[in-house]
Amino acid sequence: MKKMKKIPSKIYIALIMIFLYLPIAVLIVYSFNEGKTSIWKGFTFKWYLELFNNSAIMTSLYNTLIIALLAAVISTILGTMAAIGINNFKGIKRSLIMNASNIPIINPEIVTGISFMLMFSFVGTLLGFEMGFGTVLLAHISFCVPYVILNVIPKLRQMDPAIYEAALDLGCHPLPAFFKVVIPQILPGVLSGFLMSFTYSLDDFVITYFTRGARFQTLPIEIYTMLRRRISPTINALSALLFAITLAVLIFVYIRDRKAERAEAARM
């Protein structure tokens, strides 16, 4: 009887998975299509070769990866420090600061992008600089930091503060105690915040579009420019590679978490 009850739920989950991943599967299949249309004309790797030979796409990809990596690293450091500071507050102050830090997440991207564009244009006129790599990086850091805070705060609340105090009582200085006691406790939240920041920065279009200036190009902007001219099969190849990289990262994180859980279970 229980098995019969599980059948509808399994069918429902299967339909949801098909709905979510069937378009991606079709995209990956057509990245190997020799023809430029939706009609299958044979298997080929030429679109992947053209992708790596396309200097505009590769430059945009390099810019996007550098921005995403720098934004993720800097926002993880700033967000972790901010989360520790927020956690030290009590009562209404903590609630107010947490709500204020969530505004960039709730705020529409179009509003954030235009706000940054106006600010950078004003400051650029005063100081004599143009929007480009630096302005995009600052904008990405600003919307990545709240995601790091959201991931680190729960880990700080789960941590027993007596552990840090015990390390101090045993003669450990505050800074070494922080790195040896606090960081290992909140490390899963820090890593989750880093990965989320990297993903959001890698995928961002709207805010980047308003803050990039005229000479700096990222991958989402380059794809949008290509789509305005004509749809090239190299976009299918590029999307397939990005999905494969994302899937590999998720598998790595899953394996790492499983190993950590097994080690914790064995220790207990």
C-alpha positions as CSV (number, residue, x, y, z in Angstrom):
1,M,0.0,0.0,0.0
2,K,2.8,2.4,0.8
3,K,4.5,1.6,-2.5
4,M,1.3,2.5,-4.3
5,K,1.2,5.8,-2.5
6,K,4.7,6.6,-3.6
7,I,4.1,6.1,-7.3
8,P,2.2,9.4,-7.9
9,S,4.9,11.3,-6.1
10,K,7.6,9.7,-8.2
11,I,5.7,10.5,-11.3
12,Y,5.3,14.1,-10.2
13,I,9.0,14.4,-9.5
14,A,9.9,12.8,-12.8
15,L,7.7,15.3,-14.7
16,I,9.2,18.2,-12.8
17,M,12.7,17.0,-13.7
18,I,11.8,16.6,-17.4
19,F,10.3,20.0,-17.4
20,L,13.4,21.6,-15.9
21,Y,16.1,19.7,-17.8
22,L,14.6,18.7,-21.1
23,P,15.3,22.2,-22.7
24,I,19.0,22.0,-21.5
25,A,19.3,18.4,-22.9
26,V,17.9,19.7,-26.3
27,L,20.4,22.6,-26.3
28,I,23.3,20.2,-25.6
29,V,22.2,17.8,-28.4
30,Y,21.9,20.7,-30.9
31,S,25.4,22.0,-30.0
32,F,26.6,19.0,-31.9
33,N,24.3,19.6,-34.9
34,E,26.1,20.3,-38.1
35,G,23.3,22.5,-39.4
36,K,22.5,26.0,-38.3
37,T,18.8,25.4,-38.0
38,S,16.7,23.1,-35.8
39,I,16.8,20.3,-38.4
40,W,19.4,17.6,-37.5
41,K,22.0,17.3,-40.3
42,G,24.7,15.3,-38.6
43,F,27.1,15.1,-35.7
44,T,30.0,17.6,-35.5
45,F,32.4,19.4,-33.1
46,K,32.9,22.4,-35.4
47,W,30.8,24.8,-33.3
48,Y,33.0,24.1,-30.3
49,L,36.1,24.7,-32.5
50,E,34.6,28.0,-33.8
51,L,33.8,28.9,-30.2
52,F,37.4,28.7,-29.1
53,N,38.5,30.4,-32.2
54,N,36.1,33.4,-31.6
55,S,38.3,36.1,-30.0
56,A,35.3,38.2,-29.0
57,I,33.6,35.4,-27.1
58,M,36.8,34.2,-25.5
59,T,37.7,37.8,-24.4
60,S,34.2,38.2,-22.9
61,L,34.5,34.8,-21.2
62,Y,37.8,35.8,-19.7
63,N,36.4,39.2,-18.4
64,T,33.4,37.4,-17.0
65,L,35.4,34.8,-15.1
66,I,37.8,37.4,-13.7
67,I,34.9,39.6,-12.5
68,A,33.0,36.7,-11.0
69,L,36.1,35.3,-9.2
70,L,37.2,38.7,-7.8
71,A,33.7,39.6,-6.8
72,A,33.1,36.3,-5.1
73,V,36.4,36.4,-3.2
74,I,36.0,40.0,-2.1
75,S,32.3,39.7,-1.3
76,T,32.9,36.5,0.7
77,I,35.5,38.3,2.9
78,L,33.3,41.4,3.4
79,G,30.1,39.4,3.8
80,T,31.7,37.1,6.4
81,M,33.0,40.1,8.4
82,A,29.7,41.8,8.2
83,A,27.8,38.6,9.3
84,I,30.1,38.3,12.4
85,G,29.5,42.0,13.2
86,I,25.7,41.7,12.7
87,N,25.7,38.5,14.9
88,N,27.2,40.5,17.7
89,F,24.3,42.9,17.8
90,K,21.2,42.0,19.8
91,G,17.4,42.7,19.5
92,I,16.1,45.4,17.3
93,K,19.5,46.6,16.0
94,R,20.2,43.1,14.5
95,S,16.8,43.0,12.9
96,L,17.2,46.5,11.4
97,I,20.7,45.8,10.0
98,M,19.6,42.4,8.6
99,N,16.6,44.0,6.8
100,A,18.9,46.7,5.5
101,S,21.3,44.1,4.1
102,N,18.5,42.3,2.4
103,I,17.4,45.3,0.4
104,P,19.9,44.7,-2.5
105,I,18.4,41.2,-2.9
106,I,14.8,42.4,-2.9
107,N,15.4,45.5,-5.0
108,P,14.8,45.0,-8.8
109,E,18.0,44.7,-10.8
110,I,16.9,47.4,-13.2
111,V,16.7,49.9,-10.3
112,T,20.1,48.8,-8.9
113,G,21.7,49.0,-12.4
114,I,20.4,52.5,-13.1
115,S,21.3,53.7,-9.6
116,F,24.9,52.5,-10.1
117,M,25.0,54.0,-13.6
118,L,24.0,57.4,-12.3
119,M,26.4,57.3,-9.4
120,F,29.4,56.1,-11.5
121,S,28.6,58.7,-14.2
122,F,28.5,61.5,-11.6
123,V,31.7,60.4,-9.8
124,G,33.4,59.7,-13.1
125,T,32.7,63.3,-14.3
126,L,34.2,64.6,-11.0
127,L,37.3,62.4,-11.0
128,G,37.7,61.9,-14.7
129,F,37.3,58.2,-15.3
130,E,35.1,56.0,-17.5
131,M,32.9,53.1,-16.5
132,G,34.5,49.7,-17.2
133,F,36.2,46.8,-15.3
134,G,36.3,48.7,-12.0
135,T,32.7,49.9,-12.0
136,V,31.4,46.4,-12.9
137,L,33.5,44.8,-10.2
138,L,32.2,47.3,-7.5
139,A,28.6,46.7,-8.6
140,H,28.9,42.9,-8.5
141,I,30.5,43.1,-5.0
142,S,27.6,45.2,-3.8
143,F,24.9,42.7,-4.8
144,C,27.0,39.6,-3.8
145,V,27.7,40.6,-0.2
146,P,24.1,40.2,1.0
147,Y,24.0,36.6,-0.3
148,V,27.2,35.8,1.7
149,I,25.6,37.3,4.8
150,L,22.5,35.2,4.4
151,N,24.6,32.0,4.2
152,V,27.0,32.8,7.1
153,I,24.5,34.2,9.7
154,P,22.7,30.8,10.2
155,K,26.1,29.1,10.8
156,L,27.1,31.7,13.4
157,R,23.8,31.2,15.2
158,Q,24.3,27.4,15.3
159,M,27.8,27.8,16.7
160,D,28.2,27.5,20.4
161,P,29.9,30.8,21.6
162,A,31.4,28.9,24.5
163,I,33.9,27.2,22.2
164,Y,35.5,30.5,21.2
165,E,35.5,31.6,24.8
166,A,37.1,28.3,25.9
167,A,39.9,28.8,23.4
168,L,40.6,32.2,24.9
169,D,40.6,30.8,28.4
170,L,43.1,28.2,27.4
171,G,45.5,30.9,26.3
172,C,44.8,31.3,22.6
173,H,45.0,34.8,21.2
174,P,41.8,36.2,19.7
175,L,42.9,36.2,16.1
176,P,44.3,32.6,16.1
177,A,41.3,31.5,18.0
178,F,39.0,33.0,15.4
179,F,40.8,31.2,12.5
180,K,41.1,27.9,14.4
181,V,37.7,27.8,16.1
182,V,35.2,30.1,14.4
183,I,36.1,29.7,10.8
184,P,35.9,25.8,10.8
185,Q,32.4,26.1,12.3
186,I,31.1,28.6,9.7
187,L,33.1,27.3,6.7
188,P,30.1,25.5,5.0
189,G,28.2,28.8,5.1
190,V,31.3,30.7,3.8
191,L,31.7,28.3,0.9
192,S,28.0,28.4,0.1
193,G,28.1,32.2,0.0
194,F,31.2,32.1,-2.2
195,L,29.6,29.7,-4.7
196,M,26.4,31.7,-4.8
197,S,28.3,35.0,-5.3
198,F,30.3,33.4,-8.1
199,T,27.2,32.1,-9.8
200,Y,25.2,35.3,-9.6
201,S,28.1,37.4,-10.8
202,L,28.8,35.0,-13.7
203,D,25.2,35.2,-14.8
204,D,24.4,38.9,-14.2
205,F,23.2,40.9,-17.2
206,V,21.1,43.9,-16.1
207,I,23.5,45.5,-13.6
208,T,26.5,44.8,-15.8
209,Y,24.7,46.3,-18.8
210,F,24.3,49.6,-17.0
211,T,27.8,49.8,-15.4
212,R,30.1,48.4,-18.1
213,G,30.7,51.5,-20.1
214,A,31.4,51.4,-23.9
215,R,34.7,49.4,-24.0
216,F,34.2,46.5,-21.5
217,Q,32.3,43.4,-22.5
218,T,31.2,40.4,-20.5
219,L,29.8,37.1,-21.7
220,P,26.1,37.8,-21.1
221,I,26.4,41.1,-23.0
222,E,28.3,39.4,-25.8
223,I,25.6,36.7,-26.2
224,Y,22.9,39.4,-26.2
225,T,24.8,41.3,-28.9
226,M,25.1,38.1,-31.0
227,L,21.3,37.4,-30.6
228,R,20.5,40.8,-31.9
229,R,22.4,40.0,-35.2
230,R,21.5,36.4,-35.7
231,I,21.4,33.2,-33.6
232,S,24.7,31.4,-34.0
233,P,25.1,27.7,-33.1
234,T,28.3,28.6,-31.2
235,I,25.9,29.9,-28.5
236,N,24.6,26.4,-28.0
237,A,28.2,25.1,-27.6
238,L,29.0,27.9,-25.1
239,S,25.8,27.2,-23.1
240,A,26.5,23.5,-23.1
241,L,30.1,24.1,-21.7
242,L,28.8,26.5,-19.0
243,F,26.2,24.0,-17.9
244,A,28.8,21.2,-17.8
245,I,31.1,23.4,-15.6
246,T,28.2,24.3,-13.3
247,L,27.3,20.6,-13.0
248,A,30.9,19.6,-12.2
249,V,31.0,22.2,-9.5
250,L,27.8,21.0,-7.9
251,I,29.0,17.4,-8.0
252,F,32.2,18.4,-6.4
253,V,30.3,20.3,-3.6
254,Y,28.0,17.3,-3.1
255,I,30.9,14.8,-2.8
256,R,32.8,17.2,-0.4
257,D,29.7,17.5,1.8
258,R,29.1,13.8,1.8
259,K,32.7,13.1,2.9
260,A,32.3,15.7,5.6
261,E,29.1,14.1,6.9
262,R,30.7,10.7,6.9
263,A,33.7,12.0,8.8
264,E,31.5,13.7,11.3
265,A,29.4,10.5,11.8
266,A,32.6,8.4,12.2
267,R,33.9,10.9,14.8
268,M,30.6,10.9,16.7
